[in-house]
């Protein structure tokens, strides 16, 4: 029985990086879509305050994208 529990524990440990990577990849896709949407809003805006808000939004989304991409790379390096 202890051996079966150990195998289950190791199986779960192997799945965790895959689940985390999948979550990160989904976040990258969503963030990429939000960046495109923010750029679209920026390109159609004419009010200076609205333009400024899009600049801040784009910068924040790019920072999030960089973080997610860095985490994906860290996971891949850890697996190697």
N, CA, C and O of each residue as an XYZ file, in Angstrom:
320
protein
N       0.818     -1.196      0.000
C       0.000      0.000      0.000
C       0.866      1.265      0.000
O       0.540      2.238     -0.680
N       1.948      1.254      0.748
C       2.819      2.422      0.805
C       3.443      2.691     -0.564
O       3.626      3.844     -0.954
N       3.762      1.638     -1.275
C       4.352      1.799     -2.608
C       3.363      2.467     -3.568
O       3.753      3.311     -4.375
N       2.107      2.095     -3.482
C       1.084      2.696     -4.343
C       0.924      4.181     -4.019
O       0.773      4.999     -4.927
N       0.954      4.530     -2.749
C       0.843      5.929     -2.343
C       2.038      6.727     -2.850
O       1.892      7.872     -3.277
N       3.231      6.111     -2.802
C       4.438      6.783     -3.274
C       4.354      7.034     -4.779
O       4.715      8.112     -5.250
N       3.876      6.035     -5.537
C       3.729      6.199     -6.987
C       2.733      7.311     -7.322
O       2.954      8.100     -8.240
N       1.627      7.361     -6.558
C       0.619      8.393     -6.772
C       1.205      9.772     -6.481
O       0.941     10.724     -7.215
N       1.995      9.884     -5.421
C       2.614     11.155     -5.064
C       3.556     11.620     -6.168
O       3.536     12.789     -6.554
N       4.387     10.701     -6.677
C       5.313     11.066     -7.746
C       4.563     11.421     -9.033
O       4.979     12.320     -9.764
N       3.478     10.730     -9.308
C       2.682     11.033    -10.503
C       2.101     12.432    -10.406
O       2.087     13.174    -11.388
N       1.624     12.790     -9.233
C       1.077     14.132     -9.040
C       2.163     15.185     -9.169
O       1.924     16.253     -9.731
N       3.348     14.902     -8.658
C       4.458     15.847     -8.749
C       4.821     16.113    -10.211
O       5.155     17.241    -10.574
N       4.757     15.080    -11.044
C       5.064     15.254    -12.466
C       3.985     16.072    -13.165
O       4.284     16.809    -14.104
N       2.734     15.953    -12.720
C       1.639     16.668    -13.365
C       1.617     18.146    -12.989
O       1.165     18.971    -13.783
N       2.092     18.496    -11.803
C       2.013     19.881    -11.343
C       2.684     20.861    -12.294
O       2.070     21.872    -12.638
N       3.925     20.612    -12.741
C       4.526     21.561    -13.691
C       3.727     21.668    -14.987
O       3.622     22.751    -15.564
N       3.163     20.549    -15.448
C       2.364     20.587    -16.670
C       1.111     21.441    -16.470
O       0.732     22.216    -17.348
N       0.473     21.290    -15.305
C      -0.717     22.087    -15.020
C      -0.356     23.559    -14.883
O      -1.066     24.429    -15.388
N       0.749     23.833    -14.199
C       1.180     25.217    -14.049
C       1.557     25.814    -15.403
O       1.226     26.963    -15.695
N       2.248     25.032    -16.222
C       2.625     25.518    -17.554
C       1.385     25.799    -18.385
O       1.324     26.803    -19.094
N       0.396     24.916    -18.300
C      -0.842     25.120    -19.049
C      -1.537     26.404    -18.594
O      -2.031     27.171    -19.421
N      -1.576     26.638    -17.291
C      -2.187     27.855    -16.756
C      -1.422     29.091    -17.227
O      -2.023     30.096    -17.606
N      -0.105     29.008    -17.200
C       0.715     30.130    -17.666
C       0.511     30.392    -19.152
O       0.432     31.547    -19.571
N       0.424     29.337    -19.948
C       0.223     29.497    -21.393
C      -1.142     30.126    -21.682
O      -1.271     30.955    -22.583
N      -2.152     29.730    -20.917
C      -3.469     30.342    -21.086
C      -3.410     31.822    -20.719
O      -4.011     32.661    -21.390
N      -2.683     32.133    -19.653
C      -2.512     33.525    -19.255
C      -1.792     34.333    -20.319
O      -2.139     35.487    -20.567
N      -0.792     33.732    -20.950
C      -0.082     34.413    -22.040
C      -1.031     34.731    -23.191
O      -1.008     35.835    -23.734
N      -1.856     33.768    -23.555
C      -2.813     33.984    -24.643
C      -3.818     35.076    -24.314
O      -4.115     35.929    -25.149
N      -4.338     35.044    -23.092
C      -5.304     36.059    -22.684
C      -4.657     37.438    -22.637
O      -5.251     38.428    -23.065
N      -3.440     37.493    -22.116
C      -2.739     38.775    -22.017
C      -2.420     39.324    -23.398
O      -2.524     40.528    -23.632
N      -2.031     38.442    -24.313
C      -1.756     38.862    -25.693
C      -3.014     39.467    -26.319
O      -2.937     40.474    -27.023
N      -4.167     38.854    -26.063
C      -5.425     39.379    -26.601
C      -5.764     40.731    -25.972
O      -6.238     41.634    -26.661
N      -5.523     40.870    -24.679
C      -5.786     42.144    -24.010
C      -4.854     43.249    -24.509
O      -5.262     44.406    -24.617
N      -3.612     42.896    -24.811
C      -2.676     43.882    -25.364
C      -3.170     44.357    -26.729
O      -3.152     45.554    -27.013
N      -3.606     43.435    -27.564
C      -4.133     43.803    -28.884
C      -5.356     44.706    -28.740
O      -5.512     45.673    -29.486
N      -6.210     44.388    -27.789
C      -7.409     45.192    -27.552
C      -7.023     46.594    -27.063
O      -7.608     47.588    -27.494
N      -6.048     46.667    -26.172
C      -5.608     47.972    -25.664
C      -4.980     48.807    -26.777
O      -5.210     50.014    -26.848
N      -4.193     48.178    -27.643
C      -3.617     48.906    -28.778
C      -4.711     49.414    -29.711
O      -4.612     50.519    -30.243
N      -5.730     48.630    -29.905
C      -6.841     49.052    -30.754
C      -7.525     50.278    -30.162
O      -7.839     51.232    -30.873
N      -7.752     50.240    -28.852
C      -8.352     51.393    -28.185
C      -7.456     52.615    -28.260
O      -7.923     53.730    -28.496
N      -6.166     52.396    -28.058
C      -5.197     53.490    -28.150
C      -5.219     54.136    -29.533
O      -5.212     55.361    -29.658
N      -5.245     53.301    -30.565
C      -5.223     53.809    -31.939
C      -6.485     54.579    -32.319
O      -6.451     55.425    -33.213
N      -7.587     54.290    -31.649
C      -8.829     54.987    -31.992
C      -9.158     56.127    -31.029
O     -10.127     56.854    -31.248
N      -8.376     56.293    -29.977
C      -8.653     57.340    -28.994
C      -8.135     58.692    -29.471
O      -7.121     58.779    -30.164
N      -8.854     59.741    -29.085
C      -8.403     61.089    -29.420
C      -8.267     61.972    -28.179
O      -7.568     62.985    -28.215
N      -8.924     61.600    -27.092
C      -8.839     62.366    -25.852
C      -7.499     62.084    -25.158
O      -7.134     60.920    -24.994
N      -6.770     63.114    -24.753
C      -5.455     62.915    -24.134
C      -5.495     62.048    -22.872
O      -4.588     61.249    -22.641
N      -6.538     62.203    -22.058
C      -6.635     61.385    -20.847
C      -6.860     59.913    -21.193
O      -6.307     59.023    -20.548
N      -7.659     59.675    -22.197
C      -7.917     58.304    -22.624
C      -6.665     57.681    -23.237
O      -6.370     56.510    -23.002
N      -5.941     58.460    -24.014
C      -4.684     57.979    -24.600
C      -3.711     57.604    -23.489
O      -3.065     56.558    -23.542
N      -3.614     58.471    -22.480
C      -2.717     58.196    -21.354
C      -3.113     56.915    -20.618
O      -2.255     56.129    -20.216
N      -4.411     56.719    -20.449
C      -4.856     55.499    -19.757
C      -4.511     54.245    -20.562
O      -4.167     53.212    -19.987
N      -4.601     54.336    -21.885
C      -4.217     53.191    -22.722
C      -2.714     52.929    -22.642
O      -2.288     51.774    -22.660
N      -1.914     53.979    -22.554
C      -0.468     53.798    -22.418
C      -0.162     53.041    -21.128
O       0.640     52.107    -21.131
N      -0.799     53.442    -20.023
C      -0.588     52.746    -18.755
C      -1.071     51.295    -18.825
O      -0.410     50.389    -18.316
N      -2.211     51.084    -19.450
C      -2.756     49.736    -19.576
C      -1.831     48.847    -20.403
O      -1.573     47.703    -20.029
N      -1.337     49.361    -21.510
C      -0.429     48.589    -22.371
C       0.847     48.245    -21.611
O       1.322     47.112    -21.674
N       1.406     49.225    -20.891
C       2.624     48.961    -20.122
C       2.399     47.899    -19.050
O       3.243     47.025    -18.850
N       1.265     47.974    -18.366
C       0.959     46.987    -17.330
C       0.789     45.596    -17.945
O       1.285     44.611    -17.398
N       0.103     45.517    -19.056
C      -0.103     44.220    -19.708
C       1.208     43.650    -20.238
O       1.429     42.441    -20.173
N       2.073     44.503    -20.757
C       3.371     44.024    -21.227
C       4.219     43.500    -20.072
O       4.952     42.523    -20.229
N       4.120     44.149    -18.909
C       4.840     43.669    -17.723
C       4.297     42.300    -17.298
O       5.069     41.412    -16.937
N       2.982     42.131    -17.338
C       2.383     40.840    -16.995
C       2.827     39.766    -17.991
O       3.161     38.647    -17.599
N       2.829     40.112    -19.270
C       3.242     39.167    -20.303
C       4.695     38.732    -20.078
O       5.018     37.549    -20.189
N       5.560     39.687    -19.766
C       6.972     39.371    -19.508
C       7.110     38.430    -18.312
O       7.899     37.485    -18.346
N       6.343     38.691    -17.260
C       6.378     37.825    -16.091
C       5.951     36.403    -16.441
O       6.630     35.439    -16.089
N       4.827     36.281    -17.134
C       4.321     34.950    -17.487
C       5.317     34.200    -18.374
O       5.547     33.005    -18.186
N       5.896     34.896    -19.324
C       6.870     34.277    -20.220
C       8.108     33.819    -19.435
O       8.639     32.736    -19.680
N       8.556     34.645    -18.500
C       9.703     34.279    -17.671
C       9.409     33.030    -16.834
O      10.272     32.165    -16.682
N       8.179     32.939    -16.288
C       7.800     31.764    -15.491
C       7.770     30.494    -16.351
O       8.190     29.429    -15.899
N       7.279     30.605    -17.575
C       7.253     29.455    -18.476
C       8.700     28.985    -18.749
O       8.988     27.789    -18.714
N       9.577     29.921    -19.012
C      10.982     29.572    -19.269
C      11.628     28.939    -18.045
O      12.411     27.998    -18.181
N      11.317     29.434    -16.857
C      11.855     28.856    -15.615
C      11.381     27.415    -15.435
O      12.154     26.544    -15.036
N      10.116     27.175    -15.728
C       9.593     25.797    -15.635
C      10.281     24.874    -16.612
O      10.624     23.743    -16.267
N      10.487     25.349    -17.837
C      11.137     24.513    -18.845
C      12.589     24.236    -18.474
O      13.083     23.135    -18.719
N      13.281     25.211    -17.890
C      14.661     24.993    -17.446
C      14.724     24.009    -16.294
O      15.653     23.206    -16.203
N      13.723     24.073    -15.404
C      13.686     23.175    -14.253
C      13.438     21.730    -14.680
O      13.893     20.799    -14.015
N      12.727     21.543    -15.777
C      12.426     20.198    -16.273
C      13.630     19.580    -16.982
O      13.740     18.357    -17.066
N      14.524     20.414    -17.487
C      15.666     19.922    -18.265
C      16.767     19.370    -17.382
O      17.795     18.919    -17.886
